Amino acid sequence: MRNPKTRYAKSGDVNIAYQAFGEGPRTLVVAPAWVTHVDLAWDDPAQARFLERLGGFARVILFDKRGTGASDRHTGTPCLQDRMDDIRTVMDANGIERAAIFACCDGGTMAAMFAAAHPDRVSHLMLFGLFARKLRAPDYPWGVTPEERQSYFSALARNWGEGVDLFSMAPSRKGDAAFLEWCGKLERIAASPGLAVELAQLNTEIDIRDLLPAIKAPTLVIRRRDDPEVHPEESAFIARAIPNARLVTLDGADHLHWTGDAGDLIAEVQGFITGVRPQEAADSALLTILCTDIVGSTERAAELGDRRWRALIERHDDIVASELRRFMGRKINGTGDGVLAAFDSPARSVRAGLAIQEALAPLDLPVRAGVHTGECELRSGVPSGIAVHIGARVAGLAQGGEVLASRTVRDLAVGSGLNFSDRGEHQLKGVPGEWRLYAAAEG
């Protein structure tokens, strides 16, 4: 999907940035969480895929809350009622009388208020990762203490722009340097450090418990089972307080709705508002998998000691991340002393492996690499399946300083200027048949 055009709607004197995309008999308004930017959202492959899948069954309205993203910034500290009015504004701008609302985290507080105040305009309400209040109280034991919240404000002001706040909410993306970089960029573009703290303070003062019984729309309260931001009893309390609400618990620990196994969440949303759940077939794409591994890492770690080895591995990770960006690769995950990455070009993947070896040579870190091209399943944009396993098995047969490629890679890289030397046929553990492998080098 081409990135939708960003437009503006007026909420009083405030300009609210929004995008409209997708097709379907239903309209779905996404009430955003925390800080967002409608344009930058499409730069994260997993979030872009999440939005595309929503647009496959509904007309979607995505917007930035006042004070953040592409919406007007200098609006003063927005109250919950003003935020709620932003939903009405984007609906009116698109001629929408009635819509389903999918809301995330603190976006759920304004969506809940809108649903209670305008029951005629909300057909379905889905509240993901919602809190009813932030601070602990005798009758709300799941909140945090004022001291804990103050410590959070201090950390937020100190670290804003580095991406650590958003990144920490997606444990499934741990070790993904490209995603961390995107999180930092989002923080810097979507809000200043001072505004981020102001918005966090505003969220701390919110308490929507009294309005929950006034919500009339059919409602899903959704949480992930191991999400540390949302206590299971807290979600159960909210679901009990809303008439005609149902609690849904999904597997996973990510607080960001589009990371982790987002397919389960999309299935719940689609089934709830259309009555038809999507087919479970995974998406797929032809990708080239690069797997690297430091030769003799255990012995080297013992020789250097923990502190020096950790510093060397951090340098290794920085170099690998840089070369992946240069050759347009995407890290799938780290392997402790190596990396698993995906490319859309066999030749670029081979050259990335050769460049990584060359860049790490001055550090006395001999690296072996394996490359294989095959069809990969894509789950929330993350490649998996037999092709990924073959890439890892090929790397295991490479020598230090060698990029070993499957025959598929050699055949698809014809005309690239790369040379491939036959290394014979091999058995790959757990993979049927004989596999002819080739050592790759620049021509």
C-alpha positions, 0 to 999 in steps of 0.5 A: 500500500502506498502511504496514505495522504495526511490531511488536517481537520479542525477541532476548535482552533487546533489542527488534527492530522489524520489519514484515511485508507482501506476498504470495507463496509465498516469504519474503524477509528484508531485512537492512538496511544502515548505519542505517535506520528501518522507519517512515521508509522509507515516506516516500521514494517510491522506497524505498516503491515498491521495498518494494511491488514486493518485496511483490508476489512475496514475503512480506517481513520488514523490520527495524531492526538493534539499536541503530538505528531503531525497535529498542532503542538502548542495547544497547552496541556490537553484535558481528556475532554479535548482529546475525546473531541479529536475523535469527533473531529476526524469522524466529522471531517470524513462524514462518518456518523457511526464507527467502531473504535480501536484504542490503545493504552491511554488512547483507550481513556479518551475512546471510553469517554467518547463512547460514554458521551456519544453512544449513538456514534460508536458501534463497537469499542475495542480497548487494548492495554487500557488502564482506568487510572495510573496511581494506586488507591485502596480500591485500585491496587494495580496502579503505581505509587507516586514515587514510582511515577516520579522516578518514571518522569525523571527517566523519561526526561533523561532518556527521551529521544533514544527510543528506550521507552517505546522499545521497552514495551516490545520485548519481542523486538529485543536486540532489533537495533533498527527498531530501536533506532526507529523508536528514537526517531519517533520520540524525537519527531512526535514530541519534545522531552518536556511535552512527553513528561507533561503528557505522562503527568496528564495520564497520571491524573486520569481516572475513568472508573466512574464513566465505564458503566455508561458505555453502551457499545459492545466492548472488547477489553484486550490484554496480552497475558504477560504484558507487565504494563497491564495487570490481569485483575485490572483488565478484569475489573474494567471488563466487569465495569463496562456493560456488555463487555468481554475480556480477551487475553492473548498470548505475548508480552508486548504492550505495543499493539502492532508488535509480537503476534499481532495476527491474533489481535487483528483476528479479534478486531476483525471478527468482532466488528465484521462477524468473520474472522480472517483465515489463519494462513500466514503471509509469505515472501521470497527473501534471502537469509544471512546468518553470521557467527563468530568463530571460537567465541566461547574461547575468546570470551574466556580469554578476555573476561566478561567485561572486555568481551561484552564491550567487544560484542557491543562493537560487533553489534554496532558494525553489523547493524551499520553494514545491514543498513548499508546493504538494505538488510533487516535484522530478524534477531541476534544470536548472542555472537552473530545475527540473523537478517533478511534481504530482498536481494541475494547479491546484497546479502552476500556482499553484506556478509563479506563486508561484515567479515572485512569490518570485523577483521581488525577486531580479530573477530573471524566470522563465518556466514551462511546465505540461502534464498527461499520463501519465508512465512511472515508473521507480523512482518517477521520472517520464519520457516524452513528457509530461515533454518536452512540459512542457519545450517549453511552458516554452521558449515562455513569456515572462519572468514567464509561466506557459504551460499546455497545453490539457489543464491548462486543461481539468482546472483548471476550477473552480479559480479560475485564469484562462487566456488563449488564446495560440494554437496552436504547434509543439512541437519534436519533438512531433507536431501543433499545441498550443494554449497558455494563459497562466495567472493567478490569478482 
